[in-house]
Amino acid sequence: MGIENLALGFQVAITPFNLFVAVVGIALGTIIGVLPGLGGANGVAILLPLTFTMPPTSAIILLTSIYWGALFGGAITSVLFNIPGEPWSVATTFDGYPLAQQGQGGQALTAAFTSSFVGALFATVLITFFAPLLAEIALKFGPPEFFAIQLLTFSSFVGLGGGNPLKSLVSILLGFILASVGLDIVTGQLRLTFGVTDLMKGFDFIVAVIGLFGIGEILLSVEEGLKFHGAKTRMNLRVVLDTWKILPRYYRTFVRGAFIGFWMGFKPGGATPASFMSYAFAKRFSKNSERFGKGELEGVVAPETAAHAAGVAAMLPMITLGIPGSPTAAVMLGGLIIWGLQPGPMLFKEQPEFVWGLIASMYTGNIIGVLMVLAFVPFFASILRIPFGILTPLIIVVCAIGSYAVHNSMIDIWYMLLFGVVGYVFKKLDYPLAPLVLALVLGDIAENALRQSLIMSQGSLAIFFTRPIAGAITAVAVFFFVMPVLTPWWRRLRGFAAPAGESGRH
Amino acid sequence: MRAADLLTASVLALLGGVVLYDAVRLGIGWGTDGPKSGFFPFSLAAILILMSGVILLQAARRASTRPFVSRRQLGPVLKVLWPAAGMVVLTQFIGLYVASALYLGFYMRWVGRHSWLAVVGLGIGIPVATFLIFETWFLVPMPKGPVEAWLGY
């Protein structure tokens, strides 16, 4: 049954127009991934308005292709410029940049792109098989189950996100509060508007994404005195083929990275810990572990495989449950709603050509992507040589256009600036931004699920514990929420000095 | 860092207070059709205040090691922020395209110290390109002002 559906998907994904869309998306995405201040989430957010007039399947292919491109682009800056465009590319710089400095940038980039491709392909195969199963199970879910999954989503930020768990929680709460501003659809009352007309429309998360990640990131990067010291690369077919001959040696690292990536990735915020974990494992099991951090090809393979597998896995809860696993997936979810689709398990029943077209495009998009970046690395790397005095205002203008286009409203450009400053302050004070964005997206859905559950139980919170599926999920969520409190005790009990997951950091 | 941490946590707690106030006005109890409008915001705000309070205590007990932002860092940040705010103000009155042309030109000349040729060329070229892409190709309208009206858009 799965194979026929996938064949249907390929019929959708391989039309000339959709292939063209994928090529454009990957080119744009790679540029976005290379540019400082722009990454997957806000790149997709800025270009979302361009998809309003497209058919939904082409639109989602464009957005996902931008995402793949941005993931590839992040590897270019990490290896050649020692600038991790995204937190999950940090581990790639450990060995990628030393390799580039030693004149082996071509090998490092080939390894990075190939590992990304392998990780993505592995995760896509798993999605192909698991997504329909998960959607089938999710069809039986009621409001309490959905609310429990939301709890699990946010608890994993608190329990597994690292950093200060209280600050993660504050970010989540702030996102939910911002989401509740405006009209309450259930009762028809205005909330938190205090008579201000502009507040009635509420806060759009796309604007928040552009401000928090785009403007905020620019402010942070100028503060550090933005200077690019790009390493020179030689990239030709010889280098690529020679590297491909070496890479099969690391098959264990590939498999391990892909599994870690997929397992961590379908939970929110998973890509970054996955890349570090994969790096740490590769270092521990490698014969050349003392070479790690000084320019070992395996040290590029491990984090890139895991990060891409995680990036793809983040799409799984988005298409099956309607709950995004990452800010980028959240923006795509917003796109689904704008295109008139109802996210959630019913999508597999009602829009099979959309879902399977999307899944098939993950295969085609990543194949096109790896070939394009391998062929055009020098072009993409040259983007970072654009003078800063031109790049900064250009990115800000593009951000302003993207913010305005969402609702054709001037106030959104102001919100973008405001969110930019908030993003800058939060980032400096270690308040994580991803949970804020996810809470802002899911606010209405979560609140409705909570309300309906409470109506079912006539006000008793016990409903989240007594129903078998909801109870199990809630229990895990509660465990994650209290984990930051328990871990220090546990560690003292076992006599651990430092958390094991941190050993990959230098 | 400590002062900024204290200030941010206080602002967040204050925000929680504002939300709490409005939630109480809306009603936080059980209505005829389930929980009232204020129920969810009230719970959120209550936890927010609690958490901000703990963060405040944590920050207060910690010694300040380094400043949130040094004078040397603040300069470049403001240099990006003020012109950007200026562009947004201008957009409100003369439309996005002209405002972005002025902003690009100003920033390129003032920060980038590029030649006048590059400033004028890119300052006009980039907005024209965005106009063609958004307005004519993808039919996404942007705020327009007197110049666009004069050109017949």
Interface residues (C-beta under 8 A of the other chain):
Chain A: P49 L50 F52 T53 N164 L166 K167 L169 V170 L173 L174 F176 I177 S180 D184 V186 T187 Q189 R191 L192 F194 I215 I218 L219 V222 E223 E224 G225 P387 F388 G389 I390 T392 P393 L394 I396 V397 V398 A400 I401 Y404 A405 N408 M410 I413 W414 L417 V421 Y424 V425 F426 K428 L429 Y431 E447 L450 R451 Q452 L454 I455 G459
Chain B: M1 A4 D5 T8 L12 L15 V18 V19 D22 A23 L26 W30 G31 D33 G34 P35 K36 S37 G38 F39 F40 P41 L44 A45 I47 L48 M51 S52 V54 I55 Q58 F68 V69 Q73 L74 P76 V77 K79 V80 L81 P83 A84 A85 M87 V88 T91 Q92 L96 S100 Y103 L104 Y107 M108 V111 G112 R113 H114 A118 L122 I126 P127 T130 F134 F138 L139 V140 P141 M142 P143
